[in-house]
């Protein structure tokens, strides 16, 4: 259905049909389909949690390879510690020569400085691509709520017995010809065809009827909002598509909606119309959200900074775990301890960056960051334990073999005497 402004005494407009003309495409559509299928019981937060775990599982083989290589390097570094500390003291005033000696020792012990680079790069690129699609999907949900409100609002008007419906015609040049509603005969409600090629105008007899129909239609839009809002909650967060901040309202305001529409349009394919011809204008927004049923909802805060604090805390804890596993490298790779200083700075910078992301993006993105970080941290601890155990056994076996080789003749003579 298209919006038609007809010059009659009291026309009343409908606003719907946008989602029938626009669809998500590419990676954004794939992300949307996965989250929707994972949203058990319609709760989107569950879909996001499972989607996050899926994103961590897909590159897990490469991630395991990277973490195994990192842990092996850490164990080799501990093994080289005495020699590296000796080189540090010996070449304290000659950084260039120290680096050469250090690299020669690395080669001898099988230490690889690039073992984990490629998997890390792949994981980072994968993360950027998916998050871009995730942000478009987040914007889509903000727009979708209002589109569904528009459909409920329009349906209430379209099938209200107080509203007369007249079908428009199109001439040979494609121009829309509106009927003379004062003399034309309205069509029956059951004859309305909800297809874009069928154009109608809607008309009420007087201002009192107009106000009554409008109120019922706005209340229908509000009821649709509450129906959708139940699936957008997550514990204390009222709307997962809005930031978890006490000064942000759970109900999407006009500016946020318009920004979401712009972001949404970048991830969509338009058929026969454009996103700009949808309900994206201030007047229609005010009409759709004009019900008094929404007054209390518009004033409610969306959250209490809890996800922001958790995202900072989880990343800080992850940085501590990572720095402990790489302590030897950071202490011994550079004679002037530059690497250790850089790591110390990153230990604070990464949590701050995650906090900024949580302030800037939606609660759904904060939830993604927290689950992703905790998954990586737990997997790192498990992988490190397994690799360390195997490495220790291998070192013990190598030491035993060296011992047997060195004292083989003694053991041979001893066995003969016995």
BELNOR-V53371 format. One record per backbone hydrogen bond with DSSP energy under -0.5 kcal/mol. CO is the residue of the C=O (numbers start at 1). NH is the residue of the N-H. Records with the same first field share a line. If there is no record, write none. Layout:
# BELNOR-V53371
CO->NH ; NH
This chain:
# BELNOR-V53371
4->6
6->8
10->204
18->21 ; 22
21->271
23->269
25->28 ; 29
26->30
27->31
28->32
29->33
30->34
31->35
32->36
33->37
34->38
35->39
36->39
38->40
39->42
40->43
42->44
43->46 ; 47
44->48
45->49
46->50
47->51
48->52
49->53
50->54
51->55
52->56
53->57
54->58
55->59
57->60
59->63
60->64
61->65
62->66
63->67
64->68
65->69
66->70
67->71
68->72
69->73
70->74
71->75
72->76
73->77
74->78
75->79
76->80
77->81
78->81
80->84
81->85
82->86
83->87
84->88
85->89
86->90
87->91
89->92
91->94
94->98
95->99
96->100
97->101
98->102
99->103
100->104
101->105
102->106
103->107
104->108
105->109
106->110 ; 111
107->110
111->113
112->115
114->117 ; 118
116->120
117->121
118->122
119->123
120->124
121->125
122->126
123->127
124->128
125->129
126->130
127->131
128->132
129->133
130->134
131->135
132->136
133->137
134->138
135->139
136->140
137->141
138->142
139->143
140->144
141->145
142->146
143->147
144->148
145->149
146->150
147->151
148->152
149->153
150->154
151->155
152->156
153->157
154->158
155->159
157->160
160->163
164->203
165->187
166->201
169->177
171->174
175->171
176->178
177->169
179->181
180->183 ; 184
184->186
188->191
189->192
192->194
193->195
195->198
197->199
199->168
201->166
202->12
203->164
206->210
207->211
208->212
209->213
210->214
211->215
212->216
213->217
214->218
215->219
216->220
217->221
218->222
219->223
220->224
221->225
222->226
223->227
224->228
225->229
226->230
228->231
229->232
230->233
231->44
232->240
234->237
237->234
239->242
240->364
242->363
243->245
244->305
245->248 ; 302 ; 303
248->302
253->257
254->258
255->259
256->260
257->261
258->262
259->263
260->264
261->265
262->266
263->266 ; 267
264->267
265->268
267->25
269->23
270->272
274->277
275->278
279->281
281->285
282->286
283->287
284->288
285->289
287->290
291->294
292->295
294->298
295->299
296->299 ; 300
297->251 ; 300
300->250
302->238
305->309
306->310
307->311
308->312
309->313
310->314
311->315
312->316
313->317
314->318
315->319
316->320
317->321
318->322
319->323
320->324
321->325
322->326
324->327
326->330
327->331
328->332
329->333
330->340
334->337
337->341
338->342
339->343
340->344
341->345
342->346
343->347
344->348
345->348 ; 349
346->350
348->352
349->353
350->354
351->355
352->356
353->357
354->358
355->359
356->360
357->361
362->366
363->367
364->368
365->369
366->370
367->371
368->372
369->373
370->374
371->375
372->376
373->377
374->378
375->379
376->380
377->381
378->382
379->383
380->384
381->385
382->386
383->387
384->388
385->389
386->390
387->391
388->392
389->393
390->394
391->395
392->396
393->397
394->398
395->399
396->400
397->401
398->402
399->403
400->404
401->405
402->406
403->407
405->408
407->411
408->412
409->413
410->414
411->415
412->416
413->417
414->418
